């Protein structure tokens, strides 16, 4: 601080003391604001925000502003630097503390001399989320560019924990130029330090936009290893960036296959964006591959996707992938997906209405033959809509919905598992349209009974051209299904002031006035089915529109829930379903074996139970049972429990599936798995897991790993060994740097030496 500033502080204090009737000689310490400022002493500025007003050419630091140098500390809420007049001063209340701890309070304090120089030549800004930015000098110009020299950024502040250990990460750069006009950031010679140790350096780095949404899209450098490619190092470089456009090149050098070049173009608009990605290479070692289509010199792929919002409620988009062969993308770790979808779609979403229209084709990825690709369905198109309308109070709700499904296949899609044949689709064309409308309302009866009547109807029209040699003949189907249902519940509650018990018996009667279950002629979209507590009280349990329940069915069961004072709870759901009249849809023959032996194909279904609970802090349990009451025997069971507290974690899972020849399960299946996590030091956790096939007395999966996570830096190395038809070993390396504001950059890559 300059002598003029020290003199001003003393004068103010003397005046205050004199006004109180005391003598300065008695009350002023001899060292009061006399300590000189060392010009070489480091300077610090801390503030919540630092902004530049272009119109007035004023720089403003706001919120808990602290200016320090040589033991002096000036504090206030607003520090203003007027570049036109070259004045720096605190607006409003301010305090000054000298190296001896003497404190004075004043208002509108002007900063001059060495303290002014400290503001201009050095700054440390501590942001609201705890991050810290420092620089030797800073400059702000009229072009809205901020220049920081010898700058550092650390999301963890000083990055030293309460025990004095280095944590997290930090970045340094010779120069940082921030352009607030397009939000871009340029770093000259940036370096990255992990736990205080420098680990990476670049000649420059250009971030086109530093908003959270853009930072999440920044590509990451990766390392991988497979037997097919060898050691691979990919380096991503943004060759052109702006708020609207990114052009990114990603060369990958592989020890076995040479150079793979990847490029990406991202174009953004006010109403959407599109992305074009391409990659390719000239393969050096064709012997690395066993799949015939992969044994070619030149391989590559191009992927295009886009999404746009032409109006507030509509979103339209598309995606398309083309490649030299289906194995290229997984062979070169371009994707972990098992298939790709080429599609064009339009979606409308409002408070009461949902409309979705798609044209899709599906392509398998991997060592897939042309015959297998021909079995994949193409939806041309699929259109779905739902609309819900609440009527006047007490009058209930109306819901209308519909679906149009057109499917085309070049070949029949068939397979066999344990001598059980499956047909997932027939060759050539199928169309199916349906429309459904329903009304329901809820009434509270005497004694607390809840009645929910349901009335509706469904109309279907379907056609299959009969081109398959193994499928049905050309068929046209029209069907109308009246639907009526009643849901009756009687919740009973008991409360002792600490614990709340709720017992709720539930009875449903559902009538669908049709004996036709295969409304789509062929079943293309209703092939998945498991009967459990989640669909026990459903009016139609099939997953798609090509199948429906039929006849008269009763669902009987209940729910019990207890909530304890410490926020722990237990919930039980149990019941059974009964076919009272009409054809049982679940007993109908289905070439896809949908619901075969699933527990609903008899007059009295299997009984199902679901249990869920949280006991003590960090303990969660869940379980499911499916019981064949006719024998009786357990046909399906599952149990899981997890514990997590103070860094320790453990879990166990058990699954059982009884033999079901109709579904291709030739013998009982038992498997049990467990996992454990043990903190071996602060931030370090050792993890292990294993799964065992109890039926064959053989383990089929074991894994373990080591993880470091201090909240700002995550590193882990995990290994998995699978003991199956083909042994498979995978090693996954994960690295991620994080910041409290939401930044999370890193990568997780599977290294597969067994490929």
Buried (B, 14 or more C-beta within 10 A) or exposed (E): BBEEBBEBBBEBBBEEBEEEEEEEEEEBEEEBBEBEBEEEBEBBBBBBEBEBEEEEBBBBBBBEBBBBBBBBBBBBBBBBBBBEEEBBBBBEBBBBBBBBEBEBEBEEBBBBBBBBBBBBBBBBBBBEEBBBBBBEEBEBEEEEBBBBBBBBBBBBBEBEBEEEEBBBBBBBBBBBBBBBEEBBBBBBEBBBBBBBEEEEEBEEBBBBBBEEEBBEEBBEBBBBBBEBBBEBBBEBBBEEBEBBEBBBBBBBBBEBBBEBBBBBBBBBEEEBBBBBBBBBBBBBBEEBBEBEBBBBEEBBBBBBBBBBBEEEEBBBBBBBBEBBBBBBBBBBBBBEEEBBBBBBBBBBEEEEBBBBBBBBBBBBBBBBEEEBBEBBBBBBBBBBBBBEEEEEEEEBEBBBBBBBBBBBBBBBBBEEEEEBEBBBBBBBBBBBBBBBBBBBBEEEEEEEEBEBBBBBBBBBBBBBBBBBEEBEEEBEBEBEBEBBBBBBBBBEEEEEEEBBBBBBBBBBBBBBBBBBBBBBBBBBBBBEBBBBBEBBBBBBBBBBBBBBBBBBBEBBBBBBBBBEEEEBBBBBBBBBBBBEEBBBBBBBEBBBBBBBBBBBBBEEBBBBBBBBBBBEEEBBBBBBBBBBEEEEEBBBBBBBBBBBEEEEBBBBBBBBBBBBEEBBBEEEBBBBBBBBBEBEEEBBBBBEBBBBBBBEEEBBBBBBBBBBBBBBBBBBBBBBBBBEEEEBEBBBBBBBBBBBEEBEBBBBBBBBEEB
